[in-house]
Amino acid sequence: MSLTTVSQNRCFNGVQGVYSHRSEQLGCTMRFSVFVPAAAEREPRPVLFWLSGLTCTEDNFTVKAGAQRYADEHGLVVVAPDTSPRNGPGGDDVPDDDAYDFGQGAGFYLNATQAPWSAHFHMYDYITGELPAVIFGNFPARADAQGIFGHSMGGHGALTIALRNPGTFRSVSAFAPIVAPTQCPWGEKAFTGYLGPDRELWAPYDATALIEGGARFDGTILIDQGRDDDFLETQLKPELFAEACGVAGQPVEIHMRDGYDHSYYFIASFIGEHFAHHAAALGD
């Protein structure tokens, strides 16, 4: 598959790049960033997929999280895709919505079934199929050592994708994830628009519902949540996920961080601990 190099910069001994490709799954041109650590010059390395939140592109995590230092220390390749299909230079007719929490920039890492979204919004298949194929075909990353993490909407994506693909991912973590989207305004709006009114079709994209339905992850799920997050009570509700994991016996470690909010300042403060969590599970 043909890739276009948008940029490449030396960073903490490795290389931070941004690339674009034509996605057949999404029917548009997609961009993603990849950090390749110095250790990958000798041999393929474990890989982490980062999923960003509402309104973000591949750029937010790459520029703001301070991840490259830790990625190079642990020898991990890090991939950060965009959050949805978008209109681009190819003249694609990707639908959009005026609201920040729906349409472009708000793909919710699901496969839409409702028009007009169903023509392009297949982010679940893109993240679990097409994007990894691009990565393993073009970068020194190990398919047998994959982890996934994300923030907010991307934390929702990381948890649901890991729970639905336990044989693929060996580690998972999240910052301020939407853990029960079927029980919060963000999720109810997005799922109704993308999937229709039948709530049974929403459950595969709800981490709490997946745990309640018998899904398990072979390892500890790590979550960081700021107590001063404006979205904590209305949209995020980590207590619902904690309760479901407790009943099911799913190991989960939830850190409630005093004074921290929903921003990338919060993510940058604890990103090193998440890299250590993934590195311990992925090994060399």
C-alpha positions as CSV (number, residue, x, y, z in Angstrom):
1,M,0.0,0.0,0.0
2,S,1.4,3.4,-1.0
3,L,2.2,5.9,1.7
4,T,3.0,9.6,1.4
5,T,5.4,11.0,3.9
6,V,4.0,14.3,5.3
7,S,6.9,15.0,7.7
8,Q,9.7,13.3,9.6
9,N,11.7,14.7,12.5
10,R,14.4,13.3,14.7
11,C,13.0,13.2,18.2
12,F,14.5,11.6,21.4
13,N,16.9,9.4,19.3
14,G,14.0,8.1,17.2
15,V,12.0,9.4,14.3
16,Q,8.6,11.1,14.6
17,G,6.8,10.9,11.3
18,V,3.4,11.8,9.9
19,Y,2.0,9.9,6.9
20,S,-1.0,9.7,4.7
21,H,-2.6,6.9,2.6
22,R,-5.7,6.2,0.7
23,S,-8.1,4.2,2.9
24,E,-10.3,1.8,1.0
25,Q,-12.2,1.0,4.3
26,L,-13.1,4.6,4.9
27,G,-13.2,5.8,1.3
28,C,-10.9,8.8,1.8
29,T,-7.3,9.9,2.5
30,M,-6.3,9.3,6.1
31,R,-3.3,10.6,8.1
32,F,-1.6,9.0,11.0
33,S,1.6,9.6,13.0
34,V,4.2,7.0,13.8
35,F,7.1,7.3,16.3
36,V,9.9,4.8,15.6
37,P,12.4,4.4,18.5
38,A,16.1,4.0,18.0
39,A,15.9,0.3,19.1
40,A,13.8,-0.4,15.9
41,E,17.0,0.2,13.8
42,R,18.2,-3.2,15.1
43,E,15.0,-5.2,15.1
44,P,11.2,-4.8,15.0
45,R,9.7,-3.5,18.2
46,P,6.4,-3.8,20.1
47,V,3.7,-1.3,19.0
48,L,1.2,0.9,20.8
49,F,-1.9,2.3,19.1
50,W,-3.1,5.6,20.5
51,L,-6.7,6.6,19.9
52,S,-7.5,10.3,20.4
53,G,-10.7,12.0,21.6
54,L,-13.4,14.3,20.2
55,T,-12.3,17.0,17.8
56,C,-8.7,15.7,17.7
57,T,-6.6,14.6,14.7
58,E,-3.4,12.6,14.6
59,D,-1.6,15.8,15.7
60,N,-2.9,16.3,19.3
61,F,-1.2,13.4,20.9
62,T,1.9,13.6,18.8
63,V,2.6,17.2,19.8
64,K,1.1,17.5,23.3
65,A,1.5,14.3,25.2
66,G,5.3,14.2,25.6
67,A,5.2,10.5,24.6
68,Q,8.3,10.2,22.5
69,R,10.7,10.3,25.4
70,Y,9.1,7.3,27.0
71,A,8.5,5.5,23.7
72,D,12.2,5.6,23.0
73,E,13.2,4.6,26.5
74,H,11.0,1.5,26.3
75,G,11.7,0.8,22.6
76,L,8.0,1.1,21.6
77,V,6.6,2.1,18.2
78,V,3.7,4.4,18.7
79,V,0.9,4.9,16.1
80,A,-1.7,7.7,16.4
81,P,-4.4,7.8,13.7
82,D,-7.0,10.5,13.0
83,T,-10.3,10.2,14.8
84,S,-12.6,9.9,11.8
85,P,-12.7,9.9,8.0
86,R,-12.5,13.5,6.6
87,N,-12.8,15.4,3.4
88,G,-9.4,15.8,1.8
89,P,-7.5,16.5,-1.3
90,G,-9.1,13.6,-3.1
91,G,-12.4,15.4,-3.4
92,D,-14.1,12.8,-1.1
93,D,-17.7,13.6,0.0
94,V,-17.4,12.6,3.6
95,P,-20.5,13.8,5.6
96,D,-20.2,16.1,8.5
97,D,-22.2,17.7,11.3
98,D,-22.1,21.2,12.8
99,A,-21.7,19.8,16.3
100,Y,-18.2,19.0,17.7
101,D,-19.4,15.6,19.1
102,F,-20.7,14.1,15.9
103,G,-19.4,13.7,12.3
104,Q,-15.9,14.5,11.3
105,G,-13.6,14.4,14.3
106,A,-16.0,12.2,16.2
107,G,-15.9,8.7,14.7
108,F,-16.3,6.9,18.0
109,Y,-14.3,3.9,16.7
110,L,-17.4,2.1,15.5
111,N,-18.8,0.9,12.1
112,A,-21.8,3.1,11.3
113,T,-24.9,1.4,9.8
114,Q,-27.0,4.5,9.2
115,A,-27.0,6.7,6.2
116,P,-25.2,8.9,5.3
117,W,-22.5,7.8,7.8
118,S,-22.4,4.2,6.8
119,A,-20.6,5.0,3.5
120,H,-17.4,6.2,5.3
121,F,-17.5,5.9,9.1
122,H,-16.0,2.4,9.6
123,M,-13.4,3.3,12.2
124,Y,-13.6,0.0,14.1
125,D,-12.6,-1.9,11.0
126,Y,-10.0,0.7,10.1
127,I,-8.3,0.5,13.5
128,T,-8.5,-3.3,13.8
129,G,-7.8,-4.2,10.2
130,E,-6.6,-1.8,7.5
131,L,-4.4,0.5,9.7
132,P,-2.4,-2.4,11.3
133,A,-1.8,-3.9,7.9
134,V,-0.4,-0.6,6.8
135,I,1.8,-0.4,9.9
136,F,3.2,-3.9,9.7
137,G,3.8,-3.6,6.0
138,N,5.8,-0.4,6.3
139,F,7.3,0.0,9.7
140,P,9.5,-2.1,12.1
141,A,6.6,-3.1,14.4
142,R,5.8,-6.5,15.8
143,A,2.3,-7.9,15.1
144,D,2.7,-10.3,18.1
145,A,3.3,-7.5,20.6
146,Q,0.5,-4.9,20.3
147,G,-1.0,-2.6,22.9
148,I,-3.7,0.0,22.7
149,F,-4.6,3.1,24.7
150,G,-6.5,6.4,24.3
151,H,-8.2,9.4,25.7
152,S,-11.9,10.2,26.3
153,M,-13.7,9.0,23.1
154,G,-10.4,7.3,22.2
155,G,-10.3,5.7,25.7
156,H,-13.7,4.3,24.8
157,G,-12.3,2.9,21.6
158,A,-9.2,1.4,23.2
159,L,-11.2,-0.4,25.9
160,T,-13.9,-1.8,23.5
161,I,-11.4,-2.8,20.9
162,A,-9.1,-4.5,23.4
163,L,-12.1,-6.4,25.0
164,R,-13.3,-7.5,21.6
165,N,-9.9,-8.5,20.4
166,P,-8.2,-10.1,23.4
167,G,-6.0,-12.3,21.2
168,T,-4.6,-9.3,19.4
169,F,-3.8,-6.8,22.2
170,R,-1.5,-7.7,25.1
171,S,-2.0,-4.4,27.0
172,V,-4.6,-1.7,27.3
173,S,-5.0,1.6,29.2
174,A,-7.0,4.8,29.0
175,F,-7.2,8.4,30.1
176,A,-10.6,9.7,31.1
177,P,-12.4,7.1,28.9
178,I,-16.1,7.2,28.1
179,V,-16.6,3.8,29.7
180,A,-20.4,3.5,29.4
181,P,-21.4,5.4,26.2
182,T,-24.9,3.9,26.2
183,Q,-25.5,5.7,29.5
184,C,-24.2,9.2,28.7
185,P,-25.2,12.0,26.4
186,W,-22.2,11.8,24.1
187,G,-22.7,8.1,23.5
188,E,-26.5,8.2,23.2
189,K,-26.2,11.0,20.5
190,A,-23.5,9.3,18.6
191,F,-24.9,5.8,18.7
192,T,-28.4,6.9,17.7
193,G,-26.9,8.7,14.7
194,Y,-24.4,6.1,13.6
195,L,-26.2,2.9,14.6
196,G,-29.9,3.7,14.8
197,P,-32.3,3.4,17.8
198,D,-31.9,-0.3,18.5
199,R,-29.9,-0.3,21.7
200,E,-28.9,-3.9,21.4
201,L,-26.7,-2.8,18.5
202,W,-24.9,-0.4,20.8
203,A,-23.7,-2.9,23.3
204,P,-20.6,-4.1,21.3
205,Y,-19.3,-0.5,21.5
206,D,-19.8,-0.1,25.3
207,A,-16.9,-1.3,27.6
208,T,-19.1,-1.6,30.6
209,A,-21.8,-3.6,28.7
210,L,-19.1,-5.8,27.2
211,I,-17.8,-6.7,30.7
212,E,-21.3,-7.3,31.9
213,G,-21.9,-9.5,28.8
214,G,-18.9,-11.8,29.6
215,A,-16.0,-10.1,27.7
216,R,-12.6,-10.3,29.5
217,F,-9.1,-8.9,29.0
218,D,-6.2,-11.1,30.0
219,G,-4.4,-8.6,32.1
220,T,-5.0,-5.5,34.2
221,I,-6.8,-2.6,32.6
222,L,-5.2,0.7,33.6
223,I,-7.3,3.9,33.8
224,D,-6.4,7.4,34.9
225,Q,-9.1,9.9,35.6
226,G,-8.9,13.5,36.9
227,R,-11.2,14.4,39.7
228,D,-11.6,18.0,38.4
229,D,-12.6,16.8,34.9
230,D,-15.7,18.8,33.9
231,F,-17.1,15.7,32.1
232,L,-16.6,13.2,35.0
233,E,-20.2,12.9,36.3
234,T,-22.2,13.4,33.2
235,Q,-20.2,11.7,30.5
236,L,-17.4,9.5,31.9
237,K,-18.8,7.7,34.9
238,P,-15.8,5.4,35.8
239,E,-17.7,4.0,38.7
240,L,-19.9,2.1,36.4
241,F,-17.0,0.3,34.8
242,A,-15.3,-0.3,38.2
243,E,-18.5,-1.9,39.5
244,A,-18.9,-4.1,36.4
245,C,-15.2,-5.2,36.6
246,G,-15.6,-6.0,40.3
247,V,-18.6,-8.2,39.8
248,A,-16.9,-10.0,36.8
249,G,-13.5,-10.4,38.4
250,Q,-11.8,-8.4,35.6
251,P,-8.6,-6.9,37.0
252,V,-8.7,-3.1,36.6
253,E,-6.6,-0.3,38.2
254,I,-8.4,3.1,38.3
255,H,-6.4,6.1,39.5
256,M,-8.5,9.1,40.5
257,R,-6.1,12.1,40.3
258,D,-6.9,15.1,42.5
259,G,-6.8,18.4,40.8
260,Y,-6.5,17.1,37.2
261,D,-8.9,17.9,34.4
262,H,-9.6,16.5,30.9
263,S,-6.8,18.2,29.1
264,Y,-3.5,17.1,27.6
265,Y,-1.8,18.6,30.7
266,F,-3.4,15.7,32.5
267,I,-2.3,13.2,29.9
268,A,1.3,14.5,29.8
269,S,1.5,14.2,33.6
270,F,0.9,10.5,33.7
271,I,1.8,9.3,30.2
272,G,5.1,7.8,31.5
273,E,3.2,5.5,33.9
274,H,1.1,4.2,31.0
275,F,4.2,3.5,28.9
276,A,5.7,1.5,31.8
277,H,2.4,-0.4,32.1
278,H,2.4,-1.3,28.4
279,A,6.1,-2.1,28.3
280,A,5.8,-4.6,31.2
281,A,3.1,-6.4,29.3
282,L,4.6,-6.3,25.9
283,G,8.2,-7.1,26.9
284,D,11.1,-7.1,24.4
